[in-house]
Amino acid sequence: MSHEKTCDIRLVVFDVDGVLVPIRSSWGYVHEKLGTLNESRLNYEAFMRGAIRYWEWMYLDTLAWIEARPGITRWDLEELFESIDLSPGADEAVEMLRSNSMEIALVSGGVEVLVEMVAQRLGVRHWICPALSYDPWGRLVPGGEPRLEADRKDRAVRNLAKRLGLSMRNVAFIGDSYWDLRGMREACLAIAVNPSDERVVSEADYVATGLLDAANYVITHSRKGYQ
């Protein structure tokens, strides 16, 4: 991906799964832990061929979790993710960007519990992901709110930038997968970290060796104060 326009990066948007945490899919991680990988595969295939919409995919995935572990709660999900560490260099990369007056945001199609945990660990104020639903006792209920559809991160990036009073010339996006492509295309700088898809490699402005390398690229390729 090439950009003739000059970037003045003030907002760096990170994907979470495969970027800030080493697991490729937090949804897949829960399915693996609960023994519902077959249901997960069928739901994924149905979504990809257009047989179901995104909110239906969320409904079927969460229903599979509830059927596998009746009464599963938000705290059960938190416990499943407790052992997941941040990717190497995550803390340092975020601190580097902040020290250069850049805001940090998370835009993820991942499981809300993990995204919120990562946001808290890194002190990130702005994050968006699909929201799960619970009953008054904290028990998971099927479905949720697709505040972010996994393949439409471009919408989330535009809305977030607008809310912060920024243009897309002020935005960098760091991702790794097919699901990040629209968000990467929308941003002024697109960086791939640990890419899982050749399309991400071909469309990124830069393929970083890790998060610290990605942060350094953003800093060195942003012309501060350009008008």
JOHU-V583693 format. One record per residue. RES is the residue in three letters. BURIAL is 1 if it has 9 or more other ideal C-beta (glycine too) atoms within 8 Angstrom, else 0. D_FIRST is the distance of its C-alpha to the first C-alpha in Angstrom with 2 decimals. Layout:
res=[RES | RES]
burial=[BURIAL | BURIAL]
d_first=[D_FIRST | D_FIRST]
//
This chain:
res=[MET | SER | HIS | GLU | LYS | THR | CYS | ASP | ILE | ARG | LEU | VAL | VAL | PHE | ASP | VAL | ASP | GLY | VAL | LEU | VAL | PRO | ILE | ARG | SER | SER | TRP | GLY | TYR | VAL | HIS | GLU | LYS | LEU | GLY | THR | LEU | ASN | GLU | SER | ARG | LEU | ASN | TYR | GLU | ALA | PHE | MET | ARG | GLY | ALA | ILE | ARG | TYR | TRP | GLU | TRP | MET | TYR | LEU | ASP | THR | LEU | ALA | TRP | ILE | GLU | ALA | ARG | PRO | GLY | ILE | THR | ARG | TRP | ASP | LEU | GLU | GLU | LEU | PHE | GLU | SER | ILE | ASP | LEU | SER | PRO | GLY | ALA | ASP | GLU | ALA | VAL | GLU | MET | LEU | ARG | SER | ASN | SER | MET | GLU | ILE | ALA | LEU | VAL | SER | GLY | GLY | VAL | GLU | VAL | LEU | VAL | GLU | MET | VAL | ALA | GLN | ARG | LEU | GLY | VAL | ARG | HIS | TRP | ILE | CYS | PRO | ALA | LEU | SER | TYR | ASP | PRO | TRP | GLY | ARG | LEU | VAL | PRO | GLY | GLY | GLU | PRO | ARG | LEU | GLU | ALA | ASP | ARG | LYS | ASP | ARG | ALA | VAL | ARG | ASN | LEU | ALA | LYS | ARG | LEU | GLY | LEU | SER | MET | ARG | ASN | VAL | ALA | PHE | ILE | GLY | ASP | SER | TYR | TRP | ASP | LEU | ARG | GLY | MET | ARG | GLU | ALA | CYS | LEU | ALA | ILE | ALA | VAL | ASN | PRO | SER | ASP | GLU | ARG | VAL | VAL | SER | GLU | ALA | ASP | TYR | VAL | ALA | THR | GLY | LEU | LEU | ASP | ALA | ALA | ASN | TYR | VAL | ILE | THR | HIS | SER | ARG | LYS | GLY | TYR | GLN]
burial=[0 | 0 | 0 | 0 | 0 | 0 | 1 | 1 | 1 | 1 | 1 | 1 | 1 | 1 | 1 | 1 | 1 | 1 | 1 | 1 | 1 | 0 | 1 | 0 | 1 | 1 | 1 | 1 | 1 | 1 | 1 | 0 | 0 | 1 | 0 | 1 | 1 | 0 | 1 | 1 | 0 | 0 | 1 | 1 | 0 | 1 | 1 | 0 | 0 | 0 | 0 | 1 | 0 | 1 | 1 | 1 | 1 | 1 | 1 | 1 | 1 | 1 | 1 | 1 | 1 | 1 | 0 | 1 | 0 | 0 | 0 | 1 | 1 | 1 | 0 | 1 | 1 | 1 | 0 | 1 | 1 | 0 | 0 | 1 | 0 | 1 | 1 | 0 | 1 | 1 | 1 | 1 | 1 | 1 | 0 | 1 | 1 | 1 | 0 | 1 | 0 | 1 | 0 | 1 | 1 | 1 | 1 | 1 | 1 | 1 | 1 | 1 | 1 | 1 | 1 | 1 | 1 | 1 | 1 | 0 | 0 | 1 | 0 | 1 | 0 | 1 | 1 | 1 | 1 | 1 | 0 | 1 | 1 | 1 | 0 | 0 | 0 | 0 | 1 | 1 | 1 | 0 | 0 | 1 | 0 | 1 | 0 | 1 | 1 | 1 | 1 | 1 | 1 | 1 | 1 | 1 | 1 | 1 | 0 | 1 | 1 | 0 | 0 | 1 | 0 | 1 | 0 | 1 | 1 | 1 | 1 | 1 | 1 | 1 | 1 | 1 | 1 | 1 | 1 | 1 | 1 | 1 | 1 | 1 | 1 | 1 | 1 | 1 | 1 | 1 | 1 | 1 | 1 | 1 | 1 | 1 | 1 | 0 | 0 | 1 | 1 | 0 | 1 | 1 | 1 | 1 | 0 | 1 | 0 | 1 | 1 | 1 | 1 | 1 | 1 | 1 | 1 | 1 | 1 | 0 | 1 | 1 | 0 | 0 | 0 | 0 | 0]
d_first=[0.00 | 3.78 | 6.81 | 10.22 | 12.18 | 13.91 | 13.76 | 17.23 | 16.90 | 20.07 | 19.15 | 17.49 | 17.31 | 17.94 | 18.31 | 21.72 | 22.41 | 20.99 | 19.61 | 22.62 | 25.09 | 25.19 | 26.09 | 23.38 | 25.16 | 27.89 | 29.15 | 29.49 | 31.19 | 33.81 | 34.36 | 34.96 | 37.39 | 39.27 | 39.40 | 37.58 | 34.77 | 36.14 | 36.06 | 32.52 | 31.41 | 33.27 | 31.83 | 28.22 | 28.87 | 30.56 | 27.66 | 25.06 | 27.30 | 27.92 | 31.55 | 31.36 | 29.47 | 27.88 | 31.08 | 33.08 | 30.93 | 31.65 | 35.30 | 35.72 | 34.08 | 36.20 | 39.23 | 38.89 | 38.96 | 42.03 | 43.80 | 43.18 | 44.38 | 46.50 | 46.59 | 43.35 | 42.61 | 39.84 | 41.53 | 41.40 | 37.63 | 37.45 | 39.63 | 37.39 | 34.47 | 36.64 | 35.97 | 32.16 | 31.08 | 27.96 | 25.39 | 26.14 | 25.18 | 24.57 | 27.40 | 26.62 | 22.92 | 23.91 | 26.70 | 24.55 | 22.32 | 25.49 | 27.16 | 24.49 | 25.39 | 22.46 | 23.33 | 22.42 | 22.04 | 21.87 | 20.41 | 21.57 | 22.95 | 25.34 | 29.10 | 30.20 | 32.74 | 30.27 | 27.70 | 30.63 | 31.92 | 28.65 | 28.53 | 32.14 | 31.69 | 28.91 | 30.56 | 27.73 | 29.07 | 26.28 | 25.40 | 25.14 | 25.65 | 27.95 | 31.54 | 34.32 | 37.85 | 41.14 | 44.77 | 46.98 | 47.74 | 44.13 | 44.08 | 40.89 | 41.20 | 39.11 | 36.07 | 34.58 | 32.42 | 28.80 | 27.68 | 24.19 | 23.35 | 21.27 | 18.68 | 18.58 | 17.30 | 15.65 | 19.28 | 20.34 | 17.71 | 18.64 | 22.30 | 22.26 | 20.69 | 23.24 | 26.02 | 25.29 | 25.18 | 21.57 | 18.77 | 15.14 | 14.63 | 16.75 | 14.88 | 12.93 | 12.60 | 13.51 | 13.80 | 14.60 | 15.14 | 14.71 | 16.43 | 13.75 | 10.91 | 12.18 | 12.72 | 9.32 | 7.99 | 11.03 | 10.72 | 9.97 | 8.95 | 7.88 | 9.91 | 11.25 | 15.00 | 17.21 | 14.83 | 16.99 | 14.72 | 12.79 | 10.40 | 9.59 | 9.27 | 7.02 | 4.46 | 5.36 | 5.23 | 8.62 | 11.10 | 14.33 | 17.81 | 19.20 | 19.52 | 21.04 | 18.28 | 15.73 | 18.12 | 18.58 | 14.92 | 14.90 | 18.21 | 17.55 | 14.37 | 16.08 | 18.43 | 21.34 | 23.50 | 21.27 | 22.74]
//
